[in-house]
Amino acid sequence: EDKQQPIVDAGSSAELTCQILDLNLTGNIGNSINNILKWNTTQGSILSKNDSLQIKINKPGWYYLEVTNSNNGCAGIDSVLVSKRNNLVVDAGGSTELTCRLQEVILLGSMQNGAGNEQIIWTTNQGHFIGNTNSLQVKSDRPGWYYFVVTNNITGCNGIDSVLITENTNVPVSLNLDIDQPKCPGDSWQTEITNINGGEKPIQIYLDNQ
């Protein structure tokens, strides 16, 4: 009596990523010739026909390969797991500082392992943007935390990173002068700055706009 079951191998586990949107699963049958093949899944998605050893899939989940020996009706089954990894890497760039001279800064975001159709948006609570906020590069003119958000609505991959813009408010506010008054009209005189309150070196000083 023939009760031999097909020896079925659904293959090794596989992984979808933000760049690998679909892949092939390849099964193997270790014995018998006259077989009926069928792939099934509950959570996943099969893009190709499900009655051959190799199928194409595009969603994570368990996939089952069932093989029936058409000579004796015995069946064998094996499963393989396809996982999904969000490997999208985003970087909002390095922190920077606004000053009296540098009143606008450019933020430059970057990403790795994207599929090329990601949606980009910059947001901020305390800061302020100048112009478009839907590109890798944006311009800002206020201090605060800025958030670089990248989303792919097709693959489900997303990433977020933040960068801090500070403002240097340490500016000169006053100075102390020691003035040597002339004794007679027309005599020379001199002024010595003894202290400057606030600011950072180097500091330029102008008297009478000179």
Secondary structure, DSSP 8 states (H G I E B T S, - for coil): -------EE----EEE-SS---EEEE-EE-S-SSEEEEEEESSS-B-S-SSSSEEEE-S-EEEEEEEEETTT--EEEEEEEEEE----EEE----EEE-SS---EEEE-EEES--S--EEEEEESS--EES--SSSEEEE-S-EEEEEEEE-TTT--EEEEEEEEEE------EEEEEEE--SSTT---EEEEEEEES--SS----STT-
